Amino acid sequence: MPILFTLILALLFSASPLRADSFPMQAKVVAPGVYAIITPSRDLPNPQNKGWNSNSGFVITNAGVLLFDSGSSAAIGSAIKSLIAKTTHQPVRWIINSHAHGDHWLGNHAFKDTVQAIYSSDITAQRITNNAQSWVERFKKMTAGASGDSAILSPDRLITKNTDLVFGSTKVSLLLSANSHSPGDIFLWLADRKVLIAGDVVYSDRMPSTRDSELQHWIPLLDQLIAMQPDVVIPGHGAVTDVAGLKRLRDLLQAFWDAVQHAYQADKTAAEMTAEVIAALAPFSQHYPGLAEKVRRDISQVYLQVEAASFR
C-alpha cells in the first residue's frame, strides 16, 4: 500500500474513533442458543478490515452469555457486545480466550462491566501477560491506527486439563489442543448440540498460520475432532464448516508436512524448497486464500519441525 495512502487512513481513523456499527457483524444461528460471528475478511489485520479478521461464537444460557473469543481490539469487542445485546437481554458473563494471539482476546475489556470470569489455558494466560501491549501496538501498526488502543483484561480462570463446566444449565467441555496451532490453544465442545467452537485449531477457508504451530500435534488432533463427528464447526478464521472442512484442513497440513519432508530429504534448504512446496499445495489453493504468502512466511518453522523429527 502506498505510504501516503496509509498515512491518510491513519489520520482518518485517529480522528474518528470506531463505533460499534463500524463492523458489518451478524449473529448466525448454528444450533439452538449457539451463534457464530463470522468476519468477511480473509486477510491479516489491515486498514480495510480495521483489525476484524477473526471469528467469535457465543452461547446463550439461562444465566448469561458465554462468549468464545472477543476480537482484536476494544472497538471490536464493543461491536460484539452490541450485537449480542440485539440478540438477547442476557449479558456476557463468561469469556473463553482460545489462545494468545491478540485477534482473539484484545476485545475482553469491552465486557468488564458484566463479565464474571475469563477462561484460558495457563499457557495462554502467561503469554498474554508477557506480550499484551506488543499485540496492541502490532495491530495499530498493521491497521494504520484503525484498531486503536485497547486496555488489557487478562484471563483469570486457568485451564490445565480437559475440563467440563456448567454455565447456567448449559454443559460445555473445554479441551486442550496439545499446542497444535499455537502453545496453549483450547476449544469448546457442546456435546448435546454437536457444535465445536474451535478457535484457530480450525481454519476453513483461509490458509492457516503455522509459524507458531506443532504440525505433528495438529494433524492427529484434527483426526480426533473428525472422530467427534460435529454437525457444526465454528472456525477461528473462515466460514462455518463441518467434518468435511476438518478433513480438508487435515489433508492440507499433512500435504504441507510431506512436501517439506520430501524436499528436506533431498538436502534442500527452506529457501530452496519454497517454490516446490507451494506447487505441491496447489490443489488446495482454491480453498485457502493466501496460501503461497503464508507458505513463504512460515516454511522455516515447518522446516525446523521436520528437521527435529528426523533426529528422533
Helices and strands as residue ranges (DSSP letters): H 3-15, G 20-22, E 28-31, E 34-37, E 56-61, E 64-68, H 74-87, E 92-96, G 102-104, G 108-111, E 117-121, H 122-142, E 157-159, E 163-167, E 170-176, E 186-190, E 195-203, H 215-228, E 232-237, H 243-265, H 270-280, G 282-284, H 291-310
